[in-house]
Amino acid sequence: MKKVRYISFLIFFLASFISFAQEEINQNEVNRDDLGDVSDQFQEHFFEALAQEAIENPEKAISALEKCLKLDKSSFAALFLMGKNHAKLEADTKAESYLMKALEQAEADQEKYVHQVLYQLFTQNKAFEKAIEQALILSENNSNYQQELINLYHITKQYDKALNQLQQFDQRYGYSDSRDQQRFVIYRSQNDEKAAISYFQNRLKKNSKDKNAYRFLNRIYLNRNEFENVIDLSQKAQQKLPEFVDVLPSLSLAYIKTEQKDLAKKYAQKTLNNPMIAEKEKVEVINAYRIYAEQNAEIKQDLISLLDQAITSEKNTSSQKELGNFYKEKDQEKALGHYREALRNKPNDFKLYKEILNLELYLGKFEDALNTSEQALSVYPSQAIFYYTQAAALFELNQTQKSIDQLEMSLSLLIDNTQLKLKIYELYLKIYQREENAEKMKLYQEKIKRLKE
């Protein structure tokens, strides 16, 4: 679909170009036959470039576009497509040069497309200051780039700008879990927990039922070993929000750390018995209680009781996963069995899917890998890794074209993952070695070499 939309977009600009050229011919009363051949030649070369790009032959697309530019060196469409294809070949300097030339020729409604490609080019090359320039332009009409600006300011350690951008976002759209999480991470990057405490305390003054404010304040207080503050804040949260279970793990940890035996056991039980609390937090409470029990022999029986409850409430998911990790290097078949059992109890676990697929491919269980990939994609439809595992299984099952289709999907969804990109290129190389396609083999050998440098 992306390719179809992209080609449609370029065809639109080609049509605009041809229309404009025809008007010029009429205005200057030039012999239509004389210039008609030029226009036809341009169109022929340009559509050849589109066709070559669609089948991932950027070199041939560039060759056709060079012929276009000999006919019209100021063609926006040709310059733009030249930039795109050089970017595919990772000829970044040339890509930037052509895109900048395209920007000079662009109409007002065309500029955003060039800025988008430049933004992608700069972020991929980690030229973050240049990417910020493009994101600032694009963010004027697209809120997605406002979020990208926050990310870029964070990466480049421009924390105040990132926080300011977050504030603008919150004022316009209201608070969100993801932005609160990012704000929290930025404060930690600054080593400025006091500023974070002040911010979330002010949130609570404005709204005493602000759940995220309670969540993040508790995390900060726990990190600072301010356990009395955790207890006080959590008790206030329970008064204002009686059904708010997120404070239970924090209370458990605070009572454990302050060695309030009865309350520690009470709130640990509440945490472990509540199906709304994430397994990760339950494991954290169990680990803290285990350390507490090692230091206090008289409560070891309480620990055994709590662990029994954890196994029952979680259907032994944690134990199954731990057994899988244990056997992964020793007995892959056993490891696979334990991972699969854990996945039955927790069917949305991203890491479990990855572990299972790695083992299925390693053990040559390609039909199983195909089915597991399909199952994973039903839960995580935008994860590039699962399109890759599906492509790998299809390749081994001699379904080459389907394998290529899934690799294209994987590559289109890939974001800043060099290791996975290398695996994708290596699988492309295997496919074209099987097909004895020397041209494509050379292309991907060069891509692999550049990626490893």
Buried (B, 14 or more C-beta within 10 A) or exposed (E): EEBEEBBEBBBEBBEBBBEEBBEEBEEEEEEEEEBBEEBEBBBEBBBBBBBBBEEBBBEBBBBBBEBBBEBBEEBBBBBBBBBBBBBBBBBBEBBBBBBEBBBEBBEEEBBBBBBBBBBBBBBBBEBBEBBBBBBBBBBEEBEEBBBBBBBBBBBBEBBEBBBEBBEEBBEEEEBEEEBBEBBBEBBBEBEBBEBBBEBBEEBBEEEBEBBBBBBBBBBBBBEEEBBEBBBEBBEBBBEBBEEBBBBBBBBBBBBBBEEBBEBBBBBBBBBBBBEEBEBEBBBBBBEBBBEBBEEEEEBEEBBEBBBEBBBEBBBBBBBBBBBBEEBBEEEBEBBBBBBBBBBEBBEEBEEBBBBBBBBBBEBEBBEBBBBBBEBBBEEBEEBBBBBBBBBBBBBBBEBBEBBBBBBBBBBEBBEEBEEBBBBBBBBBBBBBBEEEEEEBBEBBBEBBEEBEE
